[in-house]
């Protein structure tokens, strides 16, 4: 049985490999007989065309602009300057730019520091209804049971992809936020 299956796979592979080369159209009808043509050879005359002298072009050296790193782990990528190569007389001059472009430096913003304790802090648990409603609804009571001195607020956000201005103010007024979504 194994040999038969292996043979079947090999045949299938051969057919699929040859499939693009198989002709699917009907054969063309034969062409009508044409009158015989007589070809007489003629001598070829080759005349060299004058070529202008080639002058070597040396590119100007590229000195990348210094980029100061921002933040502890900011990547440093030098921005190369465009290279201008002088064209021979009578030829158009082109400037080739770097297709990557130049990104402006970004200011590093770290995360807020972790809270030392949740005692006396207000924690809001936001349920964004992403398919994990049961799990996120259990976080608030479990946190309240684990840290009885903290204040846990539960917020249900349904039917929209963003918080309203009032909901955002309520979230920003808290000391800690737990968002629940299906990401």
C-alpha positions as CSV (number, residue, x, y, z in Angstrom):
1,X,0.0,0.0,0.0
2,X,2.9,2.4,0.8
3,X,4.5,1.7,-2.5
4,X,1.3,2.4,-4.3
5,X,0.8,5.7,-2.5
6,X,4.4,6.8,-3.1
7,X,4.0,5.9,-6.8
8,X,0.8,7.9,-7.0
9,X,2.5,11.0,-5.4
10,X,5.4,10.7,-7.9
11,X,3.0,10.5,-10.9
12,X,1.1,13.5,-9.6
13,X,4.3,15.5,-9.2
14,X,5.4,14.6,-12.7
15,X,2.0,15.6,-14.2
16,X,1.9,18.9,-12.3
17,X,5.4,19.7,-13.4
18,X,4.7,19.0,-17.0
19,X,1.2,20.7,-17.0
20,X,2.4,24.2,-17.9
21,X,4.2,22.8,-21.0
22,X,1.2,20.9,-22.4
23,X,-0.6,22.5,-25.3
24,X,-4.3,23.0,-24.8
25,X,-5.2,24.5,-28.1
26,X,-6.1,22.8,-31.4
27,X,-3.3,22.4,-33.9
28,X,-3.0,25.2,-36.5
29,X,-4.0,24.4,-40.1
30,X,-1.0,23.9,-42.5
31,X,0.1,27.1,-44.3
32,X,-0.6,27.3,-48.0
33,X,2.4,26.7,-50.2
34,X,4.2,29.9,-51.1
35,X,6.3,30.8,-54.1
36,X,10.0,30.1,-53.6
37,X,12.1,33.0,-52.8
38,X,15.6,33.5,-54.0
39,X,18.1,35.0,-51.6
40,X,21.2,36.6,-53.1
41,X,24.0,37.4,-50.7
42,X,25.2,41.0,-50.6
43,X,28.6,42.0,-49.1
44,X,28.3,43.8,-45.7
45,X,30.0,47.1,-45.3
46,X,30.9,48.1,-41.8
47,X,32.0,51.6,-41.1
48,X,33.1,52.5,-37.5
49,X,31.3,55.3,-35.9
50,X,33.4,57.9,-34.1
51,X,33.2,57.6,-30.4
52,X,33.9,60.5,-28.0
53,X,36.9,60.0,-25.7
54,X,35.9,58.5,-22.3
55,X,36.8,60.6,-19.3
56,X,36.9,58.9,-16.0
57,X,34.5,60.3,-13.4
58,X,35.4,60.1,-9.7
59,X,32.5,60.3,-7.3
60,X,32.8,62.9,-4.5
61,X,33.3,61.3,-1.1
62,X,30.2,61.0,1.1
63,X,30.4,62.2,4.6
64,X,27.4,61.2,6.6
65,X,25.8,63.8,8.8
66,X,26.3,63.0,12.5
67,X,23.2,61.7,14.2
68,X,23.0,62.0,18.0
69,X,21.2,59.1,19.7
70,X,18.1,59.8,21.6
71,X,17.3,57.6,24.5
72,X,19.2,54.6,25.9
73,X,18.5,52.1,23.0
74,X,17.9,54.4,20.1
75,X,19.3,53.0,16.8
76,X,21.8,55.2,15.1
77,X,21.5,55.3,11.3
78,X,23.7,57.8,9.4
79,X,21.8,59.6,6.7
80,X,23.9,59.5,3.5
81,X,24.1,62.7,1.4
82,X,23.2,62.5,-2.2
83,X,26.1,61.8,-4.6
84,X,26.4,64.2,-7.5
85,X,28.5,62.9,-10.4
86,X,29.4,65.5,-13.0
87,X,28.1,64.5,-16.5
88,X,30.1,64.8,-19.7
89,X,29.4,67.9,-21.7
90,X,26.1,67.8,-23.6
91,X,24.7,65.1,-21.3
92,X,21.8,65.7,-18.9
93,X,22.8,65.7,-15.2
94,X,20.9,63.5,-12.7
95,X,20.9,63.5,-8.9
96,X,20.3,60.2,-7.3
97,X,18.6,60.3,-3.9
98,X,18.6,57.6,-1.2
99,X,15.3,55.8,-1.5
100,X,15.2,55.1,2.2
101,X,14.6,58.7,3.0
102,X,15.5,60.3,6.3
103,X,13.5,59.8,9.5
104,X,13.5,62.6,12.0
105,X,15.0,61.8,15.4
106,X,12.4,60.6,17.9
107,X,12.3,61.5,21.5
108,X,12.5,58.4,23.7
109,X,9.6,58.0,26.1
110,X,9.9,55.2,28.5
111,X,7.1,53.5,30.5
112,X,5.8,54.9,33.7
113,X,7.6,53.5,36.7
114,X,5.9,50.5,38.4
115,X,3.9,51.1,41.5
116,X,5.6,49.9,44.7
117,X,2.3,48.8,46.2
118,X,-1.4,48.7,45.3
119,X,-2.4,49.6,48.9
120,X,-4.6,52.8,48.7
121,X,-4.3,52.9,44.9
122,X,-7.2,53.1,42.4
123,X,-7.1,50.4,39.7
124,X,-9.5,50.4,36.7
125,X,-10.2,47.3,34.7
126,X,-11.5,48.1,31.2
127,X,-13.4,45.4,29.3
128,X,-13.2,46.2,25.6
129,X,-15.2,43.1,24.6
130,X,-12.7,41.4,22.4
131,X,-13.8,37.9,23.1
132,X,-12.5,37.5,26.6
133,X,-15.3,38.9,28.6
134,X,-15.4,36.1,31.2
135,X,-11.6,36.3,31.9
136,X,-11.5,40.1,32.2
137,X,-14.6,40.2,34.4
138,X,-12.8,37.9,36.9
139,X,-9.7,40.1,37.1
140,X,-11.4,42.9,39.2
141,X,-12.8,40.6,42.0
142,X,-9.5,38.6,42.1
143,X,-7.4,41.7,42.5
144,X,-9.8,43.1,45.2
145,X,-9.5,39.8,47.1
146,X,-5.7,39.7,46.7
147,X,-5.2,43.4,47.8
148,X,-8.2,44.5,49.9
149,X,-6.7,48.0,50.5
150,X,-6.9,48.9,46.8
151,X,-10.0,50.4,45.1
152,X,-10.9,48.4,41.9
153,X,-13.3,49.9,39.3
154,X,-14.7,47.9,36.4
155,X,-15.6,49.6,33.1
156,X,-17.5,48.0,30.3
157,X,-16.9,49.5,26.8
158,X,-19.1,48.0,24.2
159,X,-19.8,48.6,20.5
160,X,-16.9,51.0,19.8
161,X,-13.3,50.9,19.1
162,X,-12.2,53.9,21.2
163,X,-12.9,55.4,24.5
164,X,-15.0,58.6,24.7
165,X,-13.6,61.7,26.3
166,X,-15.4,61.1,29.5
167,X,-14.2,57.5,29.7
168,X,-10.7,58.5,28.9
169,X,-10.7,61.1,31.7
170,X,-12.0,58.4,34.1
171,X,-9.1,56.1,33.1
172,X,-6.5,58.8,33.4
173,X,-7.7,59.7,36.9
174,X,-6.7,56.2,38.1
175,X,-3.3,55.1,39.4
176,X,-3.3,51.9,37.3
177,X,-5.2,50.5,34.3
178,X,-5.8,47.0,33.1
179,X,-7.1,46.8,29.5
180,X,-8.7,43.6,28.3
181,X,-8.9,42.8,24.6
182,X,-8.2,39.9,22.3
183,X,-4.9,41.1,20.9
